[in-house]
Amino acid sequence: MPGDSLAHCLLLEFCDGLSAAAARALLAAFPDSDTCLAAGPRAWRAAGLPPAACSALAARRRRGPGREERAALERSRRVGASALPFGNAGYPALLRAISDPPPWLYLRGDPALLAGPQLAVVGSRRASALGRRATRELAGDLAQAGLTVTSGLALGIDGCAHRGALDAGGDTVAVMATGIDQVYPRRHRDLAAAIVERGCLVTELPPGAGPRRSHFPRRNRLISGLSLGTLVIEAALPSGTLLTASAAAAQGRDVFAVPWSRFHPGGRGCLQLLRDGAGLVESAADVLLALGWPGLLPPGLLKTGGAAESAAAPGAALSAPARRLLGALDAGERAPDRPALDLGESVEWVLTAAGELELAGLADRGAGGYRRLR
Amino acid sequence: MPGDSLAHCLLLEFCDGLSAAAARALLAAFPDSDTCLAAGPRAWRAAGLPPAACSALAARRRRGPGREERAALERSRRVGASALPFGNAGYPALLRAISDPPPWLYLRGDPALLAGPQLAVVGSRRASALGRRATRELAGDLAQAGLTVTSGLALGIDGCAHRGALDAGGDTVAVMATGIDQVYPRRHRDLAAAIVERGCLVTELPPGAGPRRSHFPRRNRLISGLSLGTLVIEAALPSGTLLTASAAAAQGRDVFAVPWSRFHPGGRGCLQLLRDGAGLVESAADVLLALGWPGLLPPGLLKTGGAAESAAAPGAALSAPARRLLGALDAGERAPDRPALDLGESVEWVLTAAGELELAGLADRGAGGYRRLR
């Protein structure tokens, strides 16, 4: 039937001898999967499909679906799943940009979320109480700011990320390490149902696929690949979560991490990421500012700490020297030795006071000297 | 008497009309304070001393010490203090490099520590139990590695830093915000006595000076100015400790901070420093490696976590793909698509596995591809 992407994707999924790369190339050559499959061997070959794959595909078209394919279609239909082929306009642009995007995605829920701006929020399955709290708070704030929170439906941090987004009335995407008709872990059945209702469940694995060890790293690359950046909330050393961060970095996406004390073993992985240059995330504002997302900063968020905290306290609690220097900076940029002369203080005095103003976000060190910012 | 720097510095200290800059220039022009004061007005003028200051100094030399000066000398002698003039070879080279070094330092204890390598370890007076513990551990490890721990003798983190160094059998320098004969806070009398015995107490303030608000920022610039870098253990927002960090940055020295969870108000200042680019310090090894101090790494330190942790776990707990890729990297550098062909895996697979190897410190991304490190 026209537009039945699900049947088309399953046809290609169960067609032996068709690699993921070949399937992508084939789907990308036609406006939709309907046209693609109707086109026939000559057009497929023109699209670059190898002769063997053309023959296999033609044979399958003649023969009709096999038992496995029919079972998979039945499984998908039972849960109301649909499919999003690579060539489709709704296929997520960020995912298309990774080095081996899936030739199709199976999904349940709102496919529009996949094409919108997402932030991956991930972490350990063994989450601490504070880790869970940080996750719910940050995921809630990020979701309220308009970012879809994408995670892996796992126990621990992942589950809290989805819940945090949903509880805040925001959007969430769960990338599964199973087929679209399987929920793993079982304990997250209700969560998965809520995500189908108000978010989106997605997987590249064929219907019926169970959770296998090898699925997790592949799933992780989709979590980071769908997202503008990946925020790691809690991760020990070593940790599978760090592989998601590593995939994000390899995909050219931002990596963020929540800081923890050196006494918290569950935070060691985050500290390693921070040491390696990940953006430090104390509040959602840190992520939003780093992504250049200030338009979506909810009014209250600037006051909840983090990067924006100093911005919320304009000059309050400054030392007397800093306030004096701020006054001297009113007239524009000054070299470090100019206010020194004006104020009758040493250059060191000025540097110390200016340092305080910098920390408070009230002054900025430029090439020519210090500049008042606000 | 020859070599009595203390008397000479006090003479200059109480000579009206002699600025700190003029006193520095004067002392720098002669091999020692003895020669300097004996030289007389003509030589002083040749050294650039303004005429008014020359006359004041000559008058003081004729008249002998005033009451204040005699009292200060008496105070200093009573506690066995000495003085280190700017021109002296023992004057700390790093302190000489700041923009307004004190023309002399008053000190008790071992002056050689002032010329040796120091790390400032500072933080809040209101320290948490974990902050105190982190301070004692880090200061102890840094001191054992051969760095003198320099701090401000204050309650809280400062006191723990001095104690941690002493308890580890290491060296410590306390920079006071009072005269050399005054101990502030009183509660740290025993600590100050221990530092006189096994470390060094130092101040730029004249004998008898009490703790005044304005002394603290000036003292802080000496703490950072004496040190290769400044490590902030715990600091709220706002915090005077951040001004020490700011002074360190203005002096071109490294700034380090210990990470804390976003739920710890006493750690907010540290998170702000980390966000602004301070080096993250989980263990002493992080500081030592950043300062290029690996020769002094005690054998056990590499195993206590932090930057060096991954180095201590050579390939243990790697995933199967990472182990396989590590094998493929044995023959030297490989472009990302080369092992992909050799191993029959996708480029994404390789990037993920390589990311794991990078995180474990076993492989490195170069211009031409990945390289096995160990």
Interface residues (C-beta under 8 A of the other chain):
Chain A: I98 S99 D100 L130 R133 A134 P217 N220 R221 L237 P238 L242 L243 A245 S246 A247 A249 A250 V258 P259 W260 S261 R262 F263 H264 G267 R268 L271 Q272 L274 R275 D276 L280 E282 S283 D286 G305 G306 A307 E309 S310 A317 L318 S319 P321 S346 V347 E348 L351 T352 A354 G355 E356 E358 L359 A360
Chain B: I98 S99 D100 L130 R133 A134 P217 N220 R221 L237 P238 L242 L243 A245 S246 A247 A249 A250 Q251 V258 P259 W260 S261 R262 F263 H264 G267 R268 L271 Q272 L274 R275 D276 L280 E282 S283 D286 G305 G306 A307 E309 S310 A313 A317 L318 S319 P321 S346 V347 E348 W349 L351 T352 A354 G355 E356 E358 L359 A360
